Amino acid sequence: MLRFNISPVNRKEDLVTAKSQAMQAMSEHEKLADEVHHLKLLLESVWILLREKTGLSDEELKAGLKAVKLKHAEAAAKSEPGKCISCGKAIASESARCVFCGTVQEKDRLF
């Protein structure tokens, strides 16, 4: 996880550091975008196979997605913030990773 810590001691060094951190952030963004694209393709291929094997329709998939979104929204509205297992700071209970220290949070549930 990137951390930006720029002090006003040496502005030229600060600019070089900031540029380096920005380049690293852009690289990480590109990697994440590639992963998301790959996951979208994978999910589409799984849906095609599932549709062919079960005869489910796109409308049934959309209805299932709507139900899952509603379930998650209701759970998020009711949930108390959790605490990071590493730094102890408050984080959203559905977070997979702490936004403060980057520690991956252990989950008991599958999704």
MIDOSE-1310 file (N, C-alpha, C; in nm, 2 decimals, decimal comma, always signed):
residues 111
mlrf	+0,09/-0,12/+0,00/+0,00/+0,00/+0,00/+0,09/+0,12/+0,00; +0,06/+0,22/-0,08/+0,14/+0,34/-0,09/+0,11/+0,43/+0,03; +0,21/+0,50/+0,08/+0,19/+0,60/+0,18/+0,26/+0,72/+0,13; +0,19/+0,83/+0,14/+0,25/+0,96/+0,09/+0,28/+1,04/+0,22
nisp	+0,41/+1,07/+0,24/+0,46/+1,14/+0,35/+0,56/+1,25/+0,30; +0,51/+1,37/+0,27/+0,60/+1,47/+0,22/+0,61/+1,58/+0,32; +0,74/+1,61/+0,36/+0,76/+1,72/+0,46/+0,82/+1,83/+0,38; +0,80/+1,96/+0,42/+0,85/+2,07/+0,35/+1,00/+2,11/+0,36
vnrk	+1,08/+2,01/+0,39/+1,23/+2,03/+0,41/+1,30/+2,06/+0,28; +1,28/+1,97/+0,18/+1,35/+1,99/+0,05/+1,25/+1,97/-0,06; +1,20/+2,08/-0,12/+1,10/+2,07/-0,22/+1,14/+1,99/-0,34; +1,26/+2,00/-0,38/+1,31/+1,92/-0,50/+1,30/+1,77/-0,48
edlv	+1,35/+1,73/-0,36/+1,35/+1,59/-0,33/+1,20/+1,55/-0,31; +1,12/+1,64/-0,25/+0,98/+1,61/-0,23/+0,91/+1,58/-0,37; +0,94/+1,66/-0,47/+0,88/+1,65/-0,60/+0,93/+1,52/-0,66; +1,05/+1,48/-0,65/+1,11/+1,36/-0,70/+1,04/+1,24/-0,64
taks	+1,02/+1,25/-0,50/+0,96/+1,14/-0,43/+0,81/+1,13/-0,47; +0,74/+1,24/-0,48/+0,60/+1,24/-0,52/+0,58/+1,19/-0,66; +0,67/+1,22/-0,75/+0,67/+1,17/-0,89/+0,68/+1,02/-0,89; +0,78/+0,97/-0,81/+0,81/+0,83/-0,80/+0,68/+0,75/-0,75
qamq	+0,63/+0,81/-0,64/+0,51/+0,75/-0,58/+0,39/+0,75/-0,68; +0,38/+0,86/-0,75/+0,27/+0,87/-0,85/+0,28/+0,76/-0,96; +0,41/+0,74/-1,00/+0,43/+0,64/-1,11/+0,40/+0,50/-1,05; +0,44/+0,48/-0,93/+0,41/+0,35/-0,87/+0,26/+0,33/-0,85
amse	+0,19/+0,43/-0,82/+0,04/+0,42/-0,80/-0,02/+0,40/-0,94; +0,03/+0,46/-1,05/-0,02/+0,44/-1,18/+0,00/+0,29/-1,22; +0,12/+0,24/-1,19/+0,15/+0,10/-1,22/+0,06/+0,00/-1,15; +0,04/+0,03/-1,02/-0,06/-0,05/-0,94/-0,20/-0,04/-1,00
hekl	-0,24/+0,07/-1,04/-0,37/+0,09/-1,10/-0,39/+0,01/-1,23; -0,28/+0,01/-1,31/-0,29/-0,06/-1,44/-0,30/-0,21/-1,41; -0,22/-0,26/-1,31/-0,23/-0,40/-1,27/-0,37/-0,44/-1,22; -0,43/-0,35/-1,14/-0,56/-0,38/-1,09/-0,66/-0,38/-1,20
adev	-0,65/-0,28/-1,29/-0,74/-0,28/-1,41/-0,73/-0,40/-1,49; -0,61/-0,45/-1,51/-0,59/-0,58/-1,58/-0,66/-0,70/-1,51; -0,64/-0,70/-1,38/-0,71/-0,81/-1,30/-0,86/-0,80/-1,31; -0,91/-0,68/-1,30/-1,06/-0,66/-1,31/-1,11/-0,71/-1,44
hhlk	-1,04/-0,67/-1,55/-1,07/-0,72/-1,68/-1,07/-0,87/-1,69; -0,97/-0,93/-1,64/-0,96/-1,08/-1,64/-1,07/-1,14/-1,56; -1,11/-1,08/-1,45/-1,22/-1,14/-1,37/-1,35/-1,12/-1,44; -1,37/-1,01/-1,51/-1,49/-0,99/-1,59/-1,50/-1,10/-1,70
llle	-1,39/-1,13/-1,77/-1,40/-1,23/-1,87/-1,42/-1,37/-1,81; -1,36/-1,40/-1,69/-1,38/-1,52/-1,62/-1,53/-1,54/-1,58; -1,58/-1,43/-1,52/-1,72/-1,44/-1,48/-1,82/-1,46/-1,59; -1,79/-1,39/-1,70/-1,88/-1,41/-1,82/-1,87/-1,55/-1,87
svwi	-1,75/-1,61/-1,87/-1,74/-1,75/-1,92/-1,81/-1,84/-1,82; -1,80/-1,82/-1,69/-1,87/-1,90/-1,60/-2,02/-1,89/-1,62; -2,07/-1,77/-1,64/-2,21/-1,75/-1,66/-2,26/-1,82/-1,79; -2,18/-1,82/-1,90/-2,22/-1,88/-2,02/-2,23/-2,03/-2,00
llre	-2,13/-2,09/-1,92/-2,14/-2,23/-1,89/-2,26/-2,27/-1,80; -2,28/-2,19/-1,70/-2,39/-2,21/-1,61/-2,53/-2,20/-1,69; -2,54/-2,10/-1,77/-2,66/-2,08/-1,85/-2,68/-2,20/-1,94; -2,58/-2,25/-2,01/-2,59/-2,37/-2,10/-2,62/-2,49/-2,02
ktgl	-2,57/-2,51/-1,91/-2,59/-2,64/-1,83/-2,72/-2,64/-1,75; -2,77/-2,52/-1,71/-2,89/-2,52/-1,63/-3,01/-2,46/-1,70; -2,99/-2,39/-1,81/-3,10/-2,33/-1,87/-3,15/-2,20/-1,81; -3,08/-2,14/-1,71/-3,11/-2,02/-1,65/-3,11/-1,91/-1,75
sdee	-3,19/-1,80/-1,73/-3,20/-1,69/-1,82/-3,12/-1,57/-1,77; -3,09/-1,48/-1,86/-3,03/-1,35/-1,82/-3,11/-1,28/-1,71; -3,24/-1,29/-1,73/-3,33/-1,22/-1,64/-3,32/-1,28/-1,50; -3,30/-1,41/-1,49/-3,29/-1,47/-1,36/-3,16/-1,43/-1,30
lkag	-3,05/-1,42/-1,38/-2,92/-1,37/-1,33/-2,94/-1,23/-1,27; -3,00/-1,14/-1,35/-3,03/-1,00/-1,31/-3,11/-1,00/-1,18; -3,21/-1,08/-1,16/-3,29/-1,08/-1,04/-3,20/-1,13/-0,92; -3,12/-1,23/-0,95/-3,03/-1,28/-0,84/-2,93/-1,17/-0,80
lkav	-2,87/-1,10/-0,90/-2,78/-0,99/-0,87/-2,85/-0,88/-0,79; -2,97/-0,85/-0,83/-3,05/-0,74/-0,75/-3,07/-0,79/-0,61; -3,10/-0,91/-0,59/-3,13/-0,97/-0,45/-3,00/-0,96/-0,37; -2,89/-0,99/-0,43/-2,76/-0,99/-0,36/-2,72/-0,85/-0,32
klkh	-2,74/-0,75/-0,41/-2,71/-0,61/-0,39/-2,80/-0,56/-0,27; -2,92/-0,60/-0,27/-3,01/-0,55/-0,16/-2,97/-0,61/-0,03; -2,93/-0,74/-0,03/-2,89/-0,81/+0,09/-2,76/-0,74/+0,15; -2,67/-0,70/+0,06/-2,55/-0,64/+0,10/-2,57/-0,50/+0,15
aeaa	-2,66/-0,42/+0,09/-2,70/-0,29/+0,13/-2,76/-0,29/+0,27; -2,85/-0,39/+0,29/-2,92/-0,40/+0,42/-2,82/-0,43/+0,53; -2,73/-0,53/+0,50/-2,63/-0,57/+0,60/-2,53/-0,45/+0,63; -2,49/-0,38/+0,53/-2,40/-0,26/+0,55/-2,47/-0,16/+0,64
akse	-2,60/-0,13/+0,61/-2,67/-0,03/+0,69/-2,68/-0,07/+0,84; -2,69/-0,20/+0,87/-2,70/-0,25/+1,00/-2,57/-0,28/+1,07; -2,46/-0,29/+1,00/-2,34/-0,34/+1,06/-2,26/-0,23/+1,14; -2,20/-0,28/+1,24/-2,11/-0,19/+1,32/-1,97/-0,20/+1,25
pgkc	-1,89/-0,09/+1,26/-1,76/-0,09/+1,21/-1,68/-0,20/+1,28; -1,59/-0,27/+1,21/-1,50/-0,37/+1,27/-1,37/-0,30/+1,31; -1,28/-0,38/+1,36/-1,15/-0,33/+1,39/-1,04/-0,41/+1,32; -0,94/-0,35/+1,27/-0,83/-0,41/+1,20/-0,76/-0,51/+1,30
iscg	-0,73/-0,63/+1,25/-0,67/-0,73/+1,33/-0,52/-0,70/+1,36; -0,47/-0,60/+1,28/-0,33/-0,56/+1,30/-0,31/-0,43/+1,38; -0,37/-0,32/+1,33/-0,35/-0,19/+1,39/-0,46/-0,15/+1,48; -0,58/-0,22/+1,48/-0,69/-0,19/+1,57/-0,77/-0,08/+1,53
kaia	-0,75/-0,01/+1,42/-0,83/+0,10/+1,38/-0,96/+0,05/+1,32; -1,06/+0,14/+1,34/-1,20/+0,11/+1,29/-1,20/+0,10/+1,14; -1,26/-0,01/+1,08/-1,27/-0,02/+0,94/-1,41/-0,08/+0,91; -1,46/-0,06/+0,79/-1,59/-0,12/+0,75/-1,59/-0,27/+0,77
sesa	-1,70/-0,32/+0,82/-1,70/-0,46/+0,85/-1,68/-0,55/+0,73; -1,72/-0,50/+0,61/-1,71/-0,58/+0,49/-1,57/-0,56/+0,42; -1,49/-0,48/+0,48/-1,35/-0,46/+0,42/-1,27/-0,58/+0,42; -1,20/-0,61/+0,31/-1,11/-0,72/+0,30/-0,97/-0,69/+0,34
rcvf	-0,94/-0,56/+0,34/-0,81/-0,51/+0,37/-0,82/-0,38/+0,45; -0,74/-0,36/+0,55/-0,74/-0,23/+0,63/-0,69/-0,12/+0,54; -0,76/-0,01/+0,54/-0,72/+0,11/+0,46/-0,61/+0,18/+0,53; -0,58/+0,16/+0,65/-0,48/+0,23/+0,72/-0,34/+0,16/+0,71
cgtv	-0,34/+0,03/+0,74/-0,21/-0,04/+0,74/-0,20/-0,15/+0,63; -0,31/-0,18/+0,56/-0,30/-0,27/+0,45/-0,32/-0,42/+0,48; -0,33/-0,45/+0,61/-0,34/-0,59/+0,65/-0,47/-0,65/+0,60; -0,46/-0,77/+0,54/-0,57/-0,85/+0,49/-0,65/-0,90/+0,61
qekd	-0,78/-0,88/+0,61/-0,86/-0,91/+0,73/-0,91/-1,06/+0,71; -0,91/-1,13/+0,82/-0,96/-1,27/+0,82/-1,12/-1,27/+0,81; -1,17/-1,35/+0,73/-1,32/-1,36/+0,71/-1,36/-1,50/+0,74; -1,47/-1,52/+0,81/-1,53/-1,65/+0,83/-1,62/-1,69/+0,72
rlf	-1,68/-1,59/+0,65/-1,78/-1,62/+0,54/-1,71/-1,64/+0,41; -1,78/-1,71/+0,32/-1,72/-1,73/+0,19/-1,73/-1,61/+0,10; -1,83/-1,53/+0,11/-1,85/-1,41/+0,03/-1,86/-1,29/+0,11
